[in-house]
Amino acid sequence: MNFLKPIFRALASALSVLGILVGIVMGLTALFLSFQLVSALFGPVIAFLSLVVAPALLAVAPLYALFAYGDWTLIFFSYGFIPIYAVILSLSGILHSLGDDG
């Protein structure tokens, strides 16, 4: 079974990188969609100020989209990466423990 350990380590590393990339892409998508929503509601100047000075407005934007429009997309992109990343990281940890030499 020694031949499987490098495979498990490689899969664990690949899953870790995949989880990080998924988190980054979903986070940037959520930021872009929140910026668009705030820009449509308050204008581009306030949207830019909320991006730079007071990001709390961007943090509330997913909840506003959910309650005002019934749109779950922004909630999914803002908070959906957390369980996805947790599952990928857990699988990576399991595979890493299978690939350990100990």
C-alpha positions as CSV (number, residue, x, y, z in Angstrom):
1,M,0.0,0.0,0.0
2,N,3.0,2.3,-0.1
3,F,2.4,3.2,-3.7
4,L,-0.9,4.9,-2.7
5,K,0.6,7.3,-0.2
6,P,2.0,9.7,-2.8
7,I,-1.3,9.6,-4.7
8,F,-3.2,10.5,-1.5
9,R,-0.8,13.3,-0.7
10,A,-1.1,14.7,-4.3
11,L,-4.9,14.5,-4.1
12,A,-4.9,16.2,-0.7
13,S,-2.8,19.1,-2.1
14,A,-5.0,19.4,-5.2
15,L,-8.2,19.5,-3.1
16,S,-6.7,22.2,-0.8
17,V,-5.8,24.3,-3.8
18,L,-9.3,23.7,-5.3
19,G,-10.9,24.8,-2.1
20,I,-8.9,28.0,-1.9
21,L,-9.7,28.8,-5.6
22,V,-13.4,28.1,-5.1
23,G,-13.4,30.4,-2.0
24,I,-11.6,33.2,-3.9
25,V,-13.8,33.0,-7.0
26,M,-17.1,32.9,-5.0
27,G,-15.9,35.7,-2.7
28,L,-15.0,37.9,-5.7
29,T,-18.3,37.1,-7.4
30,A,-20.2,38.0,-4.2
31,L,-18.3,41.3,-4.0
32,F,-19.0,42.1,-7.7
33,L,-22.8,41.3,-7.3
34,S,-23.0,43.3,-4.1
35,F,-21.3,46.2,-5.7
36,Q,-23.8,46.0,-8.6
37,L,-26.7,46.0,-6.3
38,V,-25.5,48.9,-4.2
39,S,-24.7,50.8,-7.4
40,A,-28.2,50.2,-8.7
41,L,-29.8,51.4,-5.5
42,F,-27.6,54.3,-4.4
43,G,-25.5,55.2,-7.4
44,P,-21.9,54.5,-8.4
45,V,-20.4,57.1,-6.0
46,I,-22.0,55.6,-2.9
47,A,-21.1,52.1,-4.2
48,F,-17.5,53.1,-4.5
49,L,-17.5,54.7,-1.1
50,S,-19.1,51.6,0.4
51,L,-16.4,49.5,-1.2
52,V,-13.5,51.6,0.1
53,V,-14.8,53.3,3.3
54,A,-17.8,51.4,4.8
55,P,-18.1,47.8,3.5
56,A,-21.0,47.2,5.9
57,L,-23.3,48.3,3.1
58,L,-21.9,45.5,0.9
59,A,-22.3,43.1,3.8
60,V,-26.0,43.9,4.1
61,A,-26.6,43.7,0.3
62,P,-27.1,39.9,0.2
63,L,-29.8,40.1,2.9
64,Y,-31.5,43.0,1.0
65,A,-31.5,41.0,-2.2
66,L,-33.1,38.1,-0.4
67,F,-35.8,40.0,1.4
68,A,-36.6,42.6,-1.2
69,Y,-36.4,40.5,-4.4
70,G,-36.4,36.9,-3.1
71,D,-33.1,36.3,-4.8
72,W,-30.9,33.7,-3.2
73,T,-28.0,34.1,-5.6
74,L,-26.1,36.7,-3.6
75,I,-26.6,34.7,-0.4
76,F,-25.2,31.6,-2.1
77,F,-22.1,33.4,-3.4
78,S,-21.6,35.3,-0.1
79,Y,-22.0,32.5,2.4
80,G,-22.3,29.3,0.3
81,F,-18.5,28.9,0.0
82,I,-18.2,28.3,3.7
83,P,-19.8,24.7,3.7
84,I,-18.3,23.9,0.3
85,Y,-14.8,24.9,1.6
86,A,-15.3,23.0,4.8
87,V,-16.2,19.8,2.9
88,I,-13.3,20.1,0.5
89,L,-10.9,20.9,3.4
90,S,-12.2,17.9,5.4
91,L,-11.7,15.6,2.4
92,S,-8.2,17.0,1.9
93,G,-7.4,16.4,5.6
94,I,-8.6,12.8,5.3
95,L,-6.6,12.2,2.2
96,H,-3.5,13.8,3.8
97,S,-3.8,11.5,6.9
98,L,-4.0,8.5,4.6
99,G,-0.9,9.7,2.8
100,D,1.1,10.2,6.0
101,D,4.1,8.0,6.6
102,G,3.3,7.6,10.3
